[in-house]
């Protein structure tokens, strides 16, 4: 499945400046920021953008990755449609003020939480899922009432070109515009002030984005990735488990931030895992992965050579290919890398030091479950942790003693698809999260609004804070404040004042002072 190349006309410095300044001005317009009708209009337009151009989206993704329609539809098109439909259907609910529970001092105060747009936001997309990972965040940004600059990846050339054409056609240029370019243009963009930056990509570039945002104290969402471990315990159901693992590893030729990066097992499970992986590969690709329309290609020659260098280094340090043949099966002209599993992998080799992002699965053997936990904790926090086991207690032991952006037991890739699941990393694998309402929250500010009435009783209660205070001037004020601000009763301990007692005591004290 040879790929075709396409040159993208990059945005000029003047075009970038004009885009940012125009959308900044629009973000400051109150009618634009607060109009739910406008938000709904743009979300409906985004839904039509995706739904009416399924074939064009599939063609662009196929040209960039050699990816089949089923994977494009599952991983990209439907993901955007589901996110957009949820936002359209729930927009009014999400934007409705939320009541705030009141502590004792605030019982007289009317309180609510409103979700305000942040203003002008920047979304920088990656190349591995270039349609989904630009437009899914856009859904929440539009629902929250922001203006948006989109920066698709210049490496997925066909998809980036299509995004610009469709956004220009369907969305209001006063709300959303696209900037094209590489590192130079992205650097120019980061010179401007944004109210939020949403970045998906590598930790290295994420550090650059975070540093640029820090100049303006701009908040960021960083979806980064890392080496996501997969623990296959001795009691795992191997036929089911390894089908799920193998699919999650090799969809999009392994170019998925959430893909299992390496497999941890004990010596007792090692041989059975290898035998089952071979069976699964034959089952998934009966005519071989190269001939299967369900197996994608890597993005470009740079990625191909990077992955080849990682495997060569691993082989030189003692690793062995046990599934997928050797390097002789790789084809740079076709950007084809077969699904490859290696064993006897040195944990110190390059293959185990950087995120693989390709259809290569190292198998690392450790002594036992505790050794798995130690192995994971000796490395940076991963975006995802996968555990395959039929023993819930053993799986929970790993979960409790490790940290990861998300955990999935007996499956892979599920955390990114559920619209009610907050998807995001921790530590080096990212910060912030999104999906469904969580995306809306990411692109909005939770603003508390308080109204304290002026009539007799509230005015009476709150007057306890005014000087003069104790020492004979107004001793009742100290007593009232102590009751008002007393901590709630600790469960199981005989300390603090109950809510009812505090209310009665405060009211009795005030009434006694004024009327007796």
Protein Blocks (a to p, Z undefined) as FASTA:
>chain_A
ZZdddddddddfklmmmmmmmmmmmmmpmklmmmmklmmmmmmmmmmmmmmmmmmmmmmm
mmmnopafklmmmmmmmmmmmmmmmmmmmmmmmmpccdddddfklmmpccddddddfbja
dddddfklmmlmmmmmmmmmmmnopacdddddfklmmlmmmmmmmmmmmmcfklbccded
dfklmmmmmmpccfbdcddddfklmmmmmmmmmmnopacdddfbpaddddddfkbcfklm
mmmmmmmmmgghhpafkbcfbdcddfklmmmmmmmmmmmmmmmmmnojklpmkbccdfbl
mlmmmmmmmmmmmmmnopacfbhpafklpcfklopacddddehiafkbmklmpcfkpabd
cddddfblmlmmmmmmmpccdfbdcdddfbfklmmmmmmmpccfbdcehiahklmmpmkb
ccddehjlogcdeehjlmmmmmpccdddddddfbfklmmmmmmmpccdeehlammlmmmm
mmmmpccddehiagdjdfklmmmmmmmmmmmmmmZZ
